């Protein structure tokens, strides 16, 4: 047989082999593309269906509608199920030096679509997607924080049912959502100590969830709360809702402990009170500060300033005629008497002057100045209004004082008003030791962890303009809280 006779059949075989290989490759690749396309389409469809379900569930849970039928669309890749034990939410009241009281806690439950390592879930009134251990928010939960009021109807899921595509078109997944019982008030509760407006302290919301990073992004971007704990291995997040601390004019000194050397503490002064930290507000001011450097000139105009440390010696005028003045001090704040005749700080105008201080605060001369000289060597806003001059001190300014009576006034003194100083305004340093030495004269309010009065009597007088003045521990306030548990029952058609 000639070579020509053999080559023809071989060519045909090779051609058939190439064709079969190409068709097989195309079939496999096309099948994978088709499967991916189908999975993406199903995911997109489920996202939209879950968002529509969320709207219907809210109407039912909030009592605005009766039973609602819903459709999740046709499943071919994943499965849908109701998990009443998925996640948990807890509400705490935090006060008295960080002590927590649990107000209520409940399982959130969830309606979950799973396809491979991807989940889309309705939980807590929101819709979340999870993949590769990370989650995002698709639509927000029923959580509304407006101005001073938080409304948080907690939507909890109970029920049963499961629907699976099993890799084939199996028909639309449908079901019914109905009220799971009457709503239960968590806050306020009539006839108890859970009443509005909120008193001093903080409210903490803790959420434990497989979709924790989605909840975190929601709290961070939309809730207007302060994140205290971000998602860790436990899948939990905490957000603190700050309740403003209110100054009382007839109680010019407030602290956890008050000691007055050689005398009794006035009955009107408040001890055994732990005021909330102002650190979040100091840090927020620092982070948001596109500030100029604090000027050295004698007159400080309206504006926001920053400094690694402020030392004032000699006369200085804060001109607030055109607006407020804020100063972020990433260090200490020291006002000393001038050798040529003292230091006089005045506020000119109707605006406010606020110092946000990270480190120690000192006003006046020597701590041990116990003479009876009535001359005022340091005068801070002496002729002004007490609500126009505030010094807010970060909790890391120094070690906390202990309010003891052993005369120890060592390195834990973070706020000192010494000798001949006259101060009109507010000093808010709730985690610091405050020492009032010599014959200081204070018209306004002092808040500390411990307050100690040494030497000749220190005159501390409340200012009417500070009565009801609110100090916010974070950059937002919470005064009215409305939290309820709103159960819904979800049944998937089998």
C-alpha positions in Angstrom: 0.0 0.0 0.0 1.3 3.4 -0.9 1.9 6.2 1.6 -0.7 8.2 -0.2 -3.3 5.5 0.5 -2.5 5.6 4.3 -2.5 9.4 4.7 -6.1 9.8 3.8 -7.7 7.7 6.6 -5.2 9.2 9.1 -6.1 12.7 8.2 -9.8 11.9 8.6 -9.1 10.4 12.1 -7.1 13.5 13.1 -9.7 15.8 11.9 -12.4 13.9 13.8 -10.2 14.0 16.9 -9.7 17.7 16.7 -13.4 18.3 16.1 -14.4 16.1 19.1 -11.8 17.8 21.3 -13.0 21.2 20.3 -16.6 20.3 20.8 -15.9 18.8 24.2 -13.9 21.8 25.3 -16.6 24.1 24.1 -19.2 22.1 25.9 -17.3 22.1 29.2 -16.3 25.8 29.0 -19.8 26.8 27.8 -21.4 24.7 30.6 -19.2 26.5 33.2 -20.0 29.9 31.7 -23.7 29.0 31.6 -23.6 27.7 35.2 -21.8 30.9 36.4 -24.3 33.1 34.4 -27.2 31.2 35.9 -25.7 31.5 39.4 -25.2 35.3 39.0 -28.7 35.7 37.7 -30.1 33.7 40.6 -28.1 35.8 43.1 -29.3 39.1 41.6 -32.9 37.8 41.5 -32.6 36.7 45.2 -31.2 40.1 46.3 -34.1 41.9 44.8 -36.6 39.3 46.1 -35.1 39.6 49.6 -35.4 43.4 49.5 -39.0 43.1 48.6 -39.5 40.5 51.3 -37.9 42.9 53.8 -40.5 45.6 53.0 -43.4 43.2 53.4 -41.9 41.8 56.7 -41.6 45.3 58.1 -45.2 46.1 57.3 -46.3 43.0 59.1 -43.9 43.3 62.0 -44.8 47.0 62.6 -48.5 46.1 62.6 -49.2 48.1 59.4 -50.5 45.1 57.5 -51.8 41.6 58.0 -50.4 38.4 56.5 -48.3 38.9 53.4 -47.6 36.4 50.6 -44.1 36.6 49.0 -42.2 35.0 46.2 -38.4 34.5 46.1 -38.3 33.5 42.4 -37.2 30.2 40.8 -34.3 28.4 42.4 -32.0 26.1 40.5 -28.6 26.5 42.3 -29.2 27.2 45.9 -31.6 26.6 48.8 -33.8 28.8 51.0 -34.4 28.2 54.7 -35.7 29.8 57.9 -33.2 29.8 60.8 -34.8 31.2 64.0 -31.6 30.9 66.0 -29.3 32.9 63.7 -27.7 35.9 65.5 -28.5 37.8 68.7 -29.1 41.4 69.8 -28.6 42.7 73.3 -29.3 46.2 74.7 -27.2 47.5 77.7 -27.3 50.5 79.9 -23.7 51.4 80.8 -23.1 53.7 83.8 -21.2 54.1 87.0 -17.7 53.7 85.8 -18.5 51.2 83.0 -20.9 48.9 84.9 -23.4 47.4 82.6 -27.0 46.5 83.1 -28.6 44.2 80.5 -31.9 45.6 79.5 -33.0 42.9 77.1 -31.6 40.3 74.7 -33.1 38.1 72.0 -32.3 35.9 69.0 -32.7 37.7 65.7 -33.3 34.7 63.4 -32.9 34.9 59.6 -34.3 33.9 56.3 -31.3 32.6 54.4 -30.5 31.7 50.8 -27.3 29.6 50.3 -25.5 28.7 47.1 -22.0 27.4 47.6 -20.1 29.7 49.8 -22.5 32.6 49.2 -25.4 33.6 51.4 -28.1 36.3 51.1 -30.1 36.7 54.3 -32.8 38.8 55.8 -32.0 39.6 59.4 -33.0 42.3 61.9 -35.0 44.1 59.2 -32.0 44.3 56.9 -30.7 42.3 54.0 -27.1 41.1 54.0 -24.8 39.1 51.7 -21.9 36.9 52.9 -19.1 35.3 50.9 -15.6 34.1 51.9 -16.2 35.2 55.5 -17.0 38.8 54.6 -20.4 40.3 54.5 -22.0 43.5 53.1 -25.3 45.3 53.6 -27.8 45.1 50.7 -30.6 47.1 52.4 -30.6 48.6 55.9 -32.4 47.3 59.0 -35.3 49.0 60.7 -33.0 51.3 62.8 -33.6 55.1 62.7 -31.4 57.5 64.6 -32.6 61.1 64.0 -31.3 64.0 66.0 -31.8 63.0 69.7 -34.1 60.0 69.2 -33.3 56.4 68.4 -36.2 54.2 67.1 -35.1 50.6 66.9 -37.9 48.0 66.2 -36.0 44.7 66.4 -37.5 42.4 63.8 -37.1 38.8 65.0 -37.7 35.8 62.7 -39.3 32.5 63.7 -40.8 29.7 61.5 -39.7 26.8 59.4 -39.5 25.5 55.9 -36.9 24.8 53.3 -36.8 25.0 49.5 -33.9 23.6 47.4 -33.2 23.9 43.6 -30.9 20.8 43.6 -29.4 22.0 40.3 -32.7 22.0 38.4 -35.5 24.4 37.8 -37.9 23.5 40.5 -40.5 26.3 40.4 -41.0 29.5 42.3 -40.2 29.6 46.0 -43.1 31.2 47.8 -44.2 31.6 51.4 -46.2 33.6 53.9 -45.0 36.2 56.5 -47.3 36.9 59.5 -47.1 38.6 62.9 -45.5 36.2 65.4 -47.2 37.9 68.3 -47.6 41.4 69.8 -44.6 43.7 69.9 -42.8 43.9 73.2 -41.4 47.2 74.5 -37.8 47.2 75.6 -37.5 50.9 76.2 -39.3 52.9 77.6 -41.4 50.9 80.0 -44.1 52.7 81.9 -43.8 52.5 85.6 -40.1 51.5 85.7 -36.8 53.3 85.7 -36.7 52.9 81.9 -38.0 56.3 81.0 -37.4 59.1 78.6 -35.6 61.4 78.5 -32.5 59.3 79.3 -30.4 60.1 82.3 -26.6 60.2 82.4 -24.9 57.2 80.9 -24.7 55.4 77.6 -26.8 52.9 75.8 -24.9 50.0 74.1 -26.3 47.9 71.3 -24.5 44.5 70.8 -25.2 42.5 67.7 -23.8 38.9 67.2 -24.2 37.8 63.6 -22.7 35.8 60.7 -23.2 39.0 58.8 -21.2 41.1 61.3 -19.0 43.1 58.9 -22.3 44.1 57.1 -23.7 45.3 60.4 -20.4 47.1 61.1 -20.5 49.1 57.9 -24.1 50.0 58.7 -23.4 51.3 62.2 -20.3 53.1 60.9 -21.9 54.8 58.0 -25.5 55.3 58.9 -26.3 54.8 62.6 -24.6 57.9 64.0 -23.4 55.9 66.9 -19.8 55.3 68.1 -18.3 51.9 67.4 -16.8 50.5 70.6 -16.1 47.0 69.4 -15.6 46.0 65.8 -16.1 42.5 64.3 -13.7 39.9 65.7 -13.6 36.2 65.8 -16.8 36.1 67.8 -18.7 37.8 65.1 -19.9 40.5 67.4 -20.1 44.3 67.2 -21.0 47.0 69.7 -22.1 50.5 69.1 -22.4 53.1 71.9 -25.2 55.7 71.8 -24.0 58.5 74.0 -26.4 60.1 76.5 -25.5 63.7 77.4 -24.2 64.6 80.9 -26.2 67.4 82.4 -24.6 70.1 84.6 -26.6 71.3 87.7 -26.0 74.9 88.7 -26.5 74.2 92.4 -23.9 71.4 92.3 -20.8 73.1 91.0 -18.5 70.1 91.9 -19.3 66.6 90.7 -17.0 63.6 91.1 -16.7 60.0 92.1 -14.9 61.1 95.2 -14.5 64.5 96.9 -12.1 65.4 99.7 -11.8 68.7 101.4 -8.8 69.1 103.6 -9.7 70.6 107.0 -13.4 70.8 106.3 -16.6 69.2 105.2 -17.8 68.8 101.7 -20.9 71.0 101.0 -24.1 69.0 100.8 -24.9 70.4 97.3 -21.8 68.9 95.8 -22.3 65.6 94.0 -20.1 62.7 94.9 -20.4 59.0 94.0 -21.1 60.2 90.4 -19.2 58.8 87.5 -19.7 61.0 84.5 -19.2 59.6 81.0 -15.9 60.0 79.2 -15.5 62.8 76.8 -12.7 61.1 74.9 -14.7 60.2 71.8 -15.6 63.9 71.3 -12.0 65.0 71.9 -10.8 62.4 69.3 -13.6 63.3 66.9 -12.6 66.9 67.0 -9.0 66.0 66.4 -9.7 63.7 63.5 -12.0 66.2 61.8 -9.8 69.2 62.5 -8.5 70.8 59.3 -7.1 73.4 61.7 -4.6 76.2 61.7 -1.8 76.3 64.3 -2.8 78.0 67.5 -1.7 81.6 67.1 0.8 83.3 69.4 -0.7 86.8 68.9 -2.5 88.6 71.7 -5.9 88.3 70.0 -7.2 84.9 68.8 -9.9 85.2 66.1 -12.8 82.9 65.4 -11.8 79.5 64.0 -10.5 76.0 64.7 -6.9 75.6 65.9 -4.6 72.8 66.9 -1.4 72.7 69.0 1.0 70.2 70.4 0.7 72.1 73.7 -0.7 75.5 74.7 1.1 77.7 77.2 -0.4 81.1 77.9 1.6 83.7 79.9 0.4 87.3 79.7 -2.9 88.8 78.5 -4.8 87.1 75.7 -8.2 87.9 74.1 -10.4 85.3 72.4 -12.5 87.2 69.9 -15.7 85.3 69.2 -17.6 88.2 67.5 -17.6 86.2 64.2 -18.1 82.7 65.6 -16.9 80.1 68.0 -13.3 79.2 68.8 -12.2 75.6 69.2 -8.6 74.5 70.2 -7.5 70.9 70.0 -4.5 70.5 72.3 -2.5 67.3 71.6 -0.6 67.8 74.8 -1.0 70.0 77.9 -2.8 73.3 78.6 -1.0 75.6 80.9 -2.0 79.1 82.0 0.6 80.8 84.2 0.9 84.2 85.8 3.1 86.7 84.1 6.1 88.2 86.0 5.0 91.7 84.9 1.6 91.6 86.5 -0.4 88.4 86.0 -2.3 86.8 83.1 -5.8 87.9 82.0 -7.7 85.8 79.5 -10.9 87.5 78.1 -13.6 86.3 75.8 -14.9 89.1 73.5 -18.1 88.4 71.7 -21.1 86.1 72.0 -19.4 82.9 70.8 -17.9 80.0 72.8 -14.3 79.0 73.5 -13.7 75.3 73.9 -10.4 73.5 74.6 -10.2 69.8 73.8 -7.1 68.6 75.8 -5.2 65.3 75.7 -2.9 65.9 78.6 -2.6 67.8 81.9 -4.4 71.1 82.6 -2.8 73.7 84.9 -4.0 77.2 85.7 -2.2 79.4 88.2 1.1 79.3 90.1 2.5 77.0 92.8 0.4 74.2 94.2 1.4 75.1 97.7 0.4 78.8 97.5 -1.5 79.1 100.8 -1.1 82.8 101.5 -4.1 85.0 102.0 -3.3 87.5 99.3 -6.5 88.3 97.5 -4.8 89.5 94.3 -5.8 87.4 91.3 -2.6 86.5 89.4 -4.4 84.4 86.7 -7.8 85.4 85.5 -9.6 83.2 83.0 -12.9 84.6 81.6 -13.5 86.2 85.0 -15.9 88.8 83.7 -17.6 86.5 81.2 -20.3 83.9 81.1 -19.5 80.4 82.4 -21.1 78.7 79.4 -18.7 80.5 77.0 -15.4 78.9 78.2 -15.0 75.1 78.5 -12.1 72.8 79.0 -12.8 69.1 78.1 -10.1 66.6 79.1 -9.4 63.2 77.4 -9.5 60.2 79.7 -5.8 59.3 78.9 -4.6 62.6 80.4 -3.2 60.8 83.4 -3.8 58.1 86.0 -7.2 58.2 87.6 -7.3 59.6 91.1 -8.6 57.7 94.0 -10.1 60.5 96.2 -8.1 59.3 99.2 -7.4 61.3 102.3 -3.7 60.6 102.8 -2.6 63.8 101.3 -1.0 62.1 98.3 -1.0 64.6 95.4 1.6 62.9 93.2 1.8 62.4 89.5 -1.9 61.5 89.0 -2.9 65.2 89.2 -4.1 65.9 85.7 -6.1 69.1 86.4 -4.8 71.8 88.7 -6.1 75.2 89.6 -3.5 76.6 91.9 -3.0 79.6 94.1 -4.4 83.0 93.0 -6.5 82.0 90.0 -10.0 83.1 89.1 -11.8 80.9 86.6 -15.3 81.3 85.1 -16.4 78.4 83.0 -16.5 74.6 82.9 -13.8 72.0 83.5 -15.0 68.6 82.4 -12.4 65.9 83.2 -14.5 62.9 84.3 -11.5 60.4 84.4 -9.0 62.7 85.9 -7.9 63.9 89.4 -8.7 67.5 89.9 -6.8 69.5 92.6 -8.0 72.9 93.7 -5.2 74.5 95.7 -4.7 77.8 97.6 -7.4 80.4 97.3 -8.7 79.7 93.8 -12.0 81.3 92.9 -14.2 79.3 90.5 -17.5 80.4 89.1 -19.1 77.6 87.0 -18.6 73.8 87.3 -15.9 71.2 87.9 -16.4 67.6 87.0 -13.7 65.0 87.8 -13.0 61.5 88.8 -11.7 62.7 92.2 -11.7 66.3 93.4 -9.4 67.5 96.2 -9.4 70.9 97.9 -6.1 71.9 99.6 -4.9 74.9 101.5 -7.0 78.0 102.1 -10.7 77.7 101.3 -11.4 77.6 97.6 -14.5 79.4 96.6 -16.5 77.3 94.1 -19.8 78.9 93.0 -22.3 77.5 90.6 -23.3 79.5 87.5 -27.0 79.7 86.5 -26.1 79.8 82.8 -24.7 76.3 83.1 -27.9 74.9 84.7 -29.0 72.1 82.3 -25.9 72.5 80.1 -25.2 69.2 78.3 -21.8 67.7 77.8 -21.7 65.1 75.1 -19.2 62.2 75.4 -19.3 61.6 71.7 -20.0 63.6 68.6 -23.8 62.9 68.8 -26.4 62.8 71.6 -29.1 60.4 72.5 -32.0 61.7 74.6 -35.0 59.6 73.6 -34.9 55.9 73.1 -37.7 53.7 71.6 -36.8 50.0 71.3 -39.2 47.1 70.8 -39.1 43.5 69.8 -41.3 42.8 66.8 -41.7 39.1 66.0 -42.6 37.8 62.6 -43.4 34.2 61.5 -42.1 33.0 58.2 -43.4 29.9 56.5 -41.9 28.6 53.2 -44.1 26.6 51.0 -42.7 23.0 50.9 
